[in-house]
Amino acid sequence: MDPLRWDVQLFSESNGRWLVEVPKDRYEEFGHLMEGIPVTYLGTTGGTSLHLGKGRQWTSLSIPVMRKAWSEAIPKQVVVA
């Protein structure tokens, strides 16, 4: 994964790489199920913004800003002639 940008590493779900949400009370059970498979803990959900970082590269986005970008992405790409 090294050649990929850090944000792509976090959110890309290509072959063999998935982003999985696990309830806090089942995290230990999930860890046992994934024994022998490389797993990385990314963080915890909640709050009003998302903070991402790797080394000296950091970003922070509010939930409303991300929701607006997500909901408008496809309509902005569609061209009606």
URHU-V620828 format. One record per residue. N is the residue number from 1. RES is the residue in three letters. PSI is psi in whole degrees, -180 to 180 (999 if undefined). OMEGA is omega in whole degrees, -180 to 180 (NA if undefined). Layout:
# URHU-V620828
n = (N,N)
res = (RES,RES)
psi = (PSI,PSI)
omega = (OMEGA,OMEGA)
This chain:
# URHU-V620828
n = (1,2,3,4,5,6,7,8,9,10,11,12,13,14,15,16,17,18,19,20,21,22,23,24,25,26,27,28,29,30,31,32,33,34,35,36,37,38,39,40,41,42,43,44,45,46,47,48,49,50,51,52,53,54,55,56,57,58,59,60,61,62,63,64,65,66,67,68,69,70,71,72,73,74,75,76,77,78,79,80,81)
res = (MET,ASP,PRO,LEU,ARG,TRP,ASP,VAL,GLN,LEU,PHE,SER,GLU,SER,ASN,GLY,ARG,TRP,LEU,VAL,GLU,VAL,PRO,LYS,ASP,ARG,TYR,GLU,GLU,PHE,GLY,HIS,LEU,MET,GLU,GLY,ILE,PRO,VAL,THR,TYR,LEU,GLY,THR,THR,GLY,GLY,THR,SER,LEU,HIS,LEU,GLY,LYS,GLY,ARG,GLN,TRP,THR,SER,LEU,SER,ILE,PRO,VAL,MET,ARG,LYS,ALA,TRP,SER,GLU,ALA,ILE,PRO,LYS,GLN,VAL,VAL,VAL,ALA)
psi = (-10,-40,-13,149,153,-34,-34,-39,-38,-40,-9,132,60,180,127,5,118,150,120,134,127,129,144,-40,-4,7,-44,-42,-43,-43,-42,-40,-32,9,128,-7,131,123,139,127,125,-31,-167,143,160,161,-167,2,166,128,122,144,156,119,-122,-1,116,149,156,130,142,152,-46,-38,-43,-41,-42,-45,-42,-45,-22,-5,-51,-48,-34,-25,-16,127,121,121,999)
omega = (-175,-177,-179,173,-176,180,176,177,-178,-169,180,178,178,-179,176,-180,-179,171,-174,175,-178,177,-176,-177,180,-178,-179,178,178,178,178,179,-177,-179,-179,179,180,-179,177,175,-177,-179,-176,179,179,178,-174,180,179,179,-179,177,174,-178,-179,180,-179,173,178,-179,178,179,179,179,179,179,180,180,-179,-175,-178,-174,-177,178,180,-178,-177,179,178,-178,NA)
